[in-house]
Structures are given as structure tokens and as C-alpha cells.
């Protein structure tokens, strides 16, 4: 009980990503259209037939992944409207996952919602290097859990309130390790997830001396940041959707992807009516043939056939 009261009224340990940017009323008003679009999409997801039975059926409703991508696209439009409304304040601010904002890709742990985790798992499960990525996710997830457990004094180390001081200290300690996100292409400084990266990465913008965005920087606490969170109504609706799906996924990206790997027994989580993808003996998803390359069969048709010889005209 004392721990709960301390969490509510005591000082909170916040990471750079936890510093929410307060938006002026006029900016919120200008972006209202996009907030309503996000809310509508989440309502559509919650109303899909069989959405509450995924845990038993191990199949998602038809159109689920498309609607999650629509939600992320709507959030991007919301971000663009907010940045436009903020004017000069948003100039020179770069999102995590880009070369200028790459420091944000070292500031784990990253939060994620259930629908986002499912979309990300569907994307990364088909990558050729997924086995190596999965191993790295496991290592980082285990370290993150250890860091949180280290400051926990309760009887059961598995029952830790995420609002507790132990969780806050653990998150801070793990963040300061500066571990690169396994989905980051370090040579290019870009997120490999592209337009499927989670909202917690989309919302995090770094400006000024962007090097301070890296949690290992000595002046990281004073980094110039813009954190444009998902508006409250859609955020609550997504949380309710998570509960409706009852998947019990952790709110951290690394662990949730591995949970889905275990849930799907190494396979993809398909939509109803979707044809299964062929798996190779090494556990990788067989890649679809690219039929637009020069050596594809469709371009070889008729190439090897002997061309009819032209008849020579007889001289008169």
C-alpha cells in the first residue's frame, strides 16, 4: 500500500520520452479532424468480427493489418498538423528513426500497443536475419527486466507495478546503457521498420544539438525535445482494444514481439481467409519470388526458341 501511495504522490522518475509536450488549445483545435479519424479507426478495429477471439483462434479478423496501418498514417497526419500549428517551435526537430534523430533509437525501453506489436511482428518475422534479431530482443528484454527487478523489494519479483520507483529506476538504468534498437540500421541511421515503426518512436522529436538525444550524452537531460503523444481519447480507446483482444502482451516492444513469436509457434499470425506462408527448414519464412527481375520466368518465355529464318529474296 505504501509503495502505491508513493507512486501516486511521490516524485516520478521520468525518461526524456516521458516529458510530454503540452499543446496550446489552438493547435489541438487545428488537429481535431485527425484525432476524430484516429478514434474512428480504433472503433472500426474494435468492431471487427472475431477480434475478441484471437487468443483462441490464432487468427486475426480480415482487414486488421490494413486498419492498423491506417491508424499509424492518421497519427502521422496528426503529427504534421501539430507541427504546423507549433510553427517555429517545431522547426529543426527530427523524429527518432531518422539520421538526425537517431539518438532516440538508443533510448529504450520503447512502449508499444498490442495492435502495433502485431503489425511489427508480421513485418520482422519475414526478414532473413530475424533469428539474429530475435536473439538480440531476448537479450535486451532480459536485461531490461533485471534492471527493473534490481530495485524491487517486494516478496514476488514478478509482480512489479510499472508506476513504482523500482520500475522508474530500472527503466532509467536500462536507457542509460544506450543499447541500439535491434530494428535500427546503424550504418544508415534509419529505422528498418519504416512506416510500421511504433507511435512511441513517431512522437519523439529531437532538436538543437541532436547529439544530446542519445541517453549516453552527459547533457542528455537538457536535450531539446518535442514529444507529441497520441491524444487522450484514441489512447484510451486503444487501451480498451488491447483489453478486448485479451492477448496479455507486455507494453514493451522487445518483449511483446517475442511473446507473439511464442504465441504463433514461430509462424505468422494470419488474417481469416489468408493463405499460409511456406516455412523453410531453418524456421525462416520463405521469401516470395520477385517476378519483375530480369531472370524471372515470365521474361524467359520465347527467348530460347529459335527464330524463323528469313527467306532470301531471289534475284531476278
QUILINKA-V335871 format. One record per pair of residues at least 4 apart in sequence whose C-alpha atoms are under 6 Angstrom apart, sorted by sequence separation. I is the first residue (numbers start at 1). J is the second residue. D is the distance in Angstrom with one decimal. If there is no record, write none. Layout:
i,j,d
I,J,D
I,J,D
This chain:
i,j,d
6,10,4.7
14,18,5.6
53,57,6.0
54,58,5.0
86,90,5.8
98,102,5.5
121,125,5.7
130,134,5.9
137,141,5.9
146,150,6.0
166,170,6.0
185,189,5.7
193,197,5.1
199,203,6.0
206,210,5.8
260,264,6.0
280,284,5.4
54,59,5.5
96,101,4.6
97,102,5.4
162,167,5.4
185,190,5.4
212,217,5.5
215,220,5.5
230,235,5.9
261,266,5.2
279,284,5.9
291,296,5.4
54,60,5.8
95,101,5.3
96,102,5.4
184,190,5.9
185,191,6.0
250,256,5.4
279,285,4.7
280,286,5.8
83,90,5.5
94,101,5.1
184,191,4.5
249,256,5.6
279,286,5.4
96,104,4.9
183,191,6.0
184,192,5.7
212,220,4.8
278,286,5.6
183,192,5.5
213,223,5.9
50,61,5.9
212,223,5.1
152,166,5.2
151,166,4.6
208,224,5.9
207,224,5.2
148,166,5.9
148,167,5.0
206,225,4.8
205,225,5.7
205,226,4.9
148,170,3.8
147,170,4.5
204,227,4.8
203,227,5.3
203,228,4.9
203,229,5.8
144,174,5.9
38,71,5.8
38,74,5.9
178,216,5.8
176,215,5.4
176,216,5.8
34,78,5.3
31,78,6.0
31,81,5.6
27,82,6.0
27,85,5.1
108,175,5.2
107,175,5.1
106,178,4.9
106,179,5.3
106,180,4.6
105,181,5.7
102,189,5.9
99,189,4.6
99,190,5.8
98,190,4.9
97,190,4.9
97,191,4.6
96,201,5.6
101,206,5.7
96,204,5.9
107,215,5.8
95,204,5.6
104,213,5.8
95,205,4.1
103,213,4.7
94,205,4.9
103,214,4.0
93,205,5.5
94,206,5.2
93,206,5.1
141,254,5.9
93,207,4.3
141,255,5.7
92,207,5.7
137,254,5.3
114,242,5.8
121,257,5.7
112,251,5.3
111,251,5.5
112,252,5.7
111,252,4.7
112,253,5.3
110,252,5.8
111,253,5.8
110,253,5.7
13,168,5.2
7,163,5.8
7,164,5.3
126,285,5.3
52,244,5.6
52,245,4.7
39,234,4.9
46,241,5.8
21,226,5.9
21,227,5.2
20,227,5.2
21,228,5.9
62,271,5.1
61,271,5.4
62,272,5.3
59,270,5.5
60,271,4.4
61,272,5.5
59,271,5.3
60,272,6.0
59,272,5.8
